[in-house]
Amino acid sequence: MQATAYTYDSETRSGQVLLDDGTPVAFDAAAFDAGGLRLLRPGQRVRVEGDGEGGARRITLVTLQTF
């Protein structure tokens, strides 16, 4: 699914994305590292993969959105 980078902390390699419906979802260093990224800027469009729903939703991959 697609999302927009909302926050990113380069020291912990974690942050939050906003899903297209405006829902914020956190990601951890493992999800960031799985995408092979080196940096993420707020406002960038990203592709995310995850599991769970609602409050149990967990992001497992963050990578740049390519068209």
N, CA, C and O of each residue as an XYZ file, in Angstrom:
268
protein
N       0.833     -1.161      0.000
C       0.000      0.000      0.000
C       0.887      1.236      0.000
O       2.074      1.152      0.314
N       0.323      2.363     -0.346
C       1.070      3.601     -0.410
C       0.814      4.440      0.838
O      -0.233      4.333      1.476
N       1.786      5.268      1.165
C       1.671      6.145      2.320
C       2.595      7.338      2.106
O       3.319      7.412      1.113
N       2.559      8.256      3.042
C       3.443      9.419      3.023
C       4.266      9.412      4.301
O       3.729      9.238      5.394
N       5.584      9.603      4.157
C       6.444      9.676      5.337
C       5.999     10.852      6.182
O       5.822     11.957      5.670
N       5.819     10.624      7.463
C       5.339     11.655      8.377
C       6.458     12.099      9.320
O       6.740     13.292      9.438
N       7.084     11.147      9.981
C       8.230     11.441     10.837
C       9.315     10.413     10.565
O       9.036      9.303     10.111
N      10.562     10.796     10.848
C      11.680      9.865     10.716
C      12.807     10.331     11.624
O      13.179     11.505     11.605
N      13.351      9.419     12.417
C      14.485      9.696     13.290
C      15.674      8.901     12.758
O      15.677      7.671     12.816
N      16.679      9.600     12.242
C      17.813      8.927     11.614
C      18.666      8.144     12.619
O      19.356      7.201     12.233
N      18.628      8.520     13.894
C      19.407      7.789     14.886
C      18.798      6.429     15.210
O      19.521      5.446     15.375
N      17.473      6.369     15.299
C      16.813      5.096     15.615
C      16.305      4.389     14.359
O      15.890      3.232     14.423
N      16.337      5.086     13.208
C      15.831      4.574     11.922
C      14.371      4.140     12.040
O      13.961      3.142     11.448
N      13.594      4.897     12.808
C      12.176      4.598     12.986
C      11.369      5.872     12.789
O      11.923      6.972     12.763
N      10.069      5.718     12.652
C       9.218      6.885     12.470
C       7.779      6.485     12.260
O       7.324      5.440     12.725
N       7.067      7.349     11.542
C       5.657      7.095     11.238
C       5.376      7.453      9.789
O       6.017      8.330      9.210
N       4.407      6.759      9.220
C       3.864      7.117      7.914
C       2.390      7.435      8.097
O       1.756      6.995      9.056
N       1.859      8.206      7.162
C       0.422      8.453      7.118
C      -0.143      7.674      5.956
O       0.267      7.872      4.812
N      -1.083      6.785      6.238
C      -1.767      6.077      5.172
C      -2.624      7.075      4.400
O      -2.850      8.189      4.873
N      -3.094      6.700      3.242
C      -3.865      7.621      2.410
C      -5.164      8.077      3.071
O      -5.727      9.099      2.680
N      -5.643      7.335      4.064
C      -6.848      7.766      4.779
C      -6.504      8.649      5.978
O      -7.392      9.035      6.738
N      -5.206      8.975      6.152
C      -4.768      9.855      7.228
C      -4.365      9.154      8.509
O      -3.978      9.809      9.477
N      -4.449      7.840      8.532
C      -4.096      7.071      9.725
C      -2.582      7.015      9.901
O      -1.881      6.572      8.991
N      -2.056      7.456     11.054
C      -0.612      7.319     11.301
C      -0.288      5.895     11.749
O      -0.996      5.309     12.567
N       0.791      5.357     11.199
C       1.248      4.014     11.573
C       2.757      4.083     11.767
O       3.483      4.581     10.907
N       3.215      3.582     12.894
C       4.645      3.610     13.219
C       5.386      2.473     12.504
O       4.816      1.424     12.203
N       6.671      2.718     12.245
C       7.553      1.662     11.743
C       8.832      1.682     12.569
O       9.231      2.718     13.102
N       9.469      0.511     12.665
C      10.697      0.400     13.442
C      11.901      0.263     12.517
O      11.759      0.259     11.294
N      13.084      0.153     13.111
C      14.320      0.065     12.337
C      14.321     -1.161     11.420
O      14.840     -1.093     10.306
N      13.755     -2.266     11.867
C      13.738     -3.476     11.036
C      12.953     -3.248      9.748
O      13.377     -3.699      8.684
N      11.822     -2.556      9.825
C      11.018     -2.262      8.638
C      11.753     -1.294      7.722
O      11.709     -1.443      6.501
N      12.428     -0.306      8.295
C      13.195      0.649      7.502
C      14.355     -0.059      6.809
O      14.567      0.142      5.613
N      15.101     -0.874      7.528
C      16.255     -1.580      6.974
C      15.842     -2.580      5.891
O      16.591     -2.802      4.939
N      14.663     -3.181      6.025
C      14.189     -4.156      5.035
C      14.009     -3.527      3.664
O      14.116     -4.213      2.647
N      13.738     -2.229      3.625
C      13.542     -1.539      2.354
C      14.820     -1.068      1.697
O      14.788     -0.602      0.558
N      15.948     -1.176      2.387
C      17.224     -0.785      1.812
C      17.421      0.719      1.701
O      18.289      1.169      0.953
N      16.645      1.497      2.421
C      16.772      2.951      2.364
C      17.911      3.430      3.249
O      18.311      2.749      4.194
N      18.433      4.628      2.924
C      19.448      5.241      3.772
C      18.908      6.459      4.496
O      19.421      6.834      5.550
N      17.871      7.082      3.938
C      17.317      8.303      4.494
C      15.860      8.407      4.071
O      15.468      7.887      3.026
N      15.075      9.069      4.876
C      13.663      9.288      4.558
C      13.298     10.696      5.000
O      13.570     11.093      6.133
N      12.681     11.445      4.100
C      12.276     12.809      4.415
C      10.761     12.879      4.571
O      10.026     12.275      3.791
N      10.296     13.613      5.575
C       8.844     13.800      5.712
C       8.256     14.358      4.419
O       8.818     15.265      3.806
N       7.127     13.806      4.022
C       6.461     14.208      2.786
C       6.745     13.294      1.608
O       6.035     13.355      0.604
N       7.764     12.449      1.701
C       8.056     11.523      0.607
C       6.972     10.463      0.517
O       6.468      9.987      1.534
N       6.619     10.100     -0.706
C       5.694      8.994     -0.912
C       6.474      7.701     -0.781
O       7.564      7.558     -1.334
N       5.911      6.771     -0.052
C       6.554      5.484      0.167
C       5.559      4.356     -0.073
O       4.344      4.554     -0.092
N       6.116      3.182     -0.254
C       5.312      1.961     -0.324
C       5.593      1.216      0.960
O       6.748      1.073      1.360
N       4.551      0.742      1.606
C       4.709      0.003      2.851
C       3.994     -1.333      2.757
O       2.986     -1.481      2.066
N       4.539     -2.281      3.463
C       3.888     -3.574      3.622
C       3.774     -3.813      5.115
O       4.611     -3.353      5.891
N       2.753     -4.523      5.508
C       2.577     -4.780      6.924
C       1.600     -5.902      7.174
O       1.108     -6.552      6.252
N       1.336     -6.111      8.442
C       0.349     -7.108      8.826
C      -0.462     -6.574      9.994
O      -0.089     -5.580     10.618
N      -1.543     -7.219     10.279
C      -2.439     -6.791     11.346
C      -3.405     -5.718     10.861
O      -3.318     -5.235      9.732
N      -4.320     -5.363     11.743
C      -5.326     -4.354     11.424
C      -5.558     -3.470     12.635
O      -5.266     -3.849     13.769
N      -6.090     -2.287     12.372
C      -6.425     -1.363     13.453
C      -5.218     -1.027     14.300
O      -4.141     -0.749     13.771
N      -5.390     -1.051     15.614
C      -4.319     -0.726     16.542
C      -3.186     -1.735     16.545
O      -2.097     -1.443     17.039
N      -3.430     -2.924     15.996
C      -2.403     -3.962     15.940
C      -1.638     -3.943     14.619
O      -0.806     -4.817     14.377
N      -1.910     -2.954     13.760
C      -1.225     -2.872     12.462
C       0.258     -2.633     12.697
O       0.644     -1.811     13.527
N       1.089     -3.369     11.949
C       2.544     -3.278     12.086
C       3.165     -3.189     10.695
O       2.881     -4.023      9.835
N       4.000     -2.195     10.471
C       4.697     -2.037      9.200
C       5.924     -2.942      9.206
O       6.706     -2.927     10.156
N       6.093     -3.735      8.139
C       7.228     -4.651      8.050
C       8.224     -4.240      6.966
O       9.332     -4.774      6.915
N       7.840     -3.290      6.092
C       8.715     -2.847      5.006
C       8.359     -1.419      4.629
O       7.186     -1.082      4.468
N       9.375     -0.588      4.491
C       9.202      0.782      3.987
C      10.183      0.950      2.848
O      11.382      0.737      3.028
N       9.694      1.329      1.677
C      10.564      1.575      0.541
C       9.991      2.746     -0.262
O       8.840      3.133     -0.060
N      10.784      3.305     -1.161
C      10.302      4.419     -1.957
C       9.255      3.964     -2.949
O       9.338      2.865     -3.498
N       8.279      4.809     -3.174
C       7.240      4.538     -4.164
C       7.808      4.816     -5.552
O       8.317      5.906     -5.810
N       7.724      3.845     -6.431
C       8.158      4.045     -7.812
C       6.968      3.866     -8.731
O       6.067      3.069     -8.471
N       6.987      4.612     -9.791
C       5.865      4.558    -10.740
C       6.247      3.866    -12.001
O       5.424      3.733    -12.906
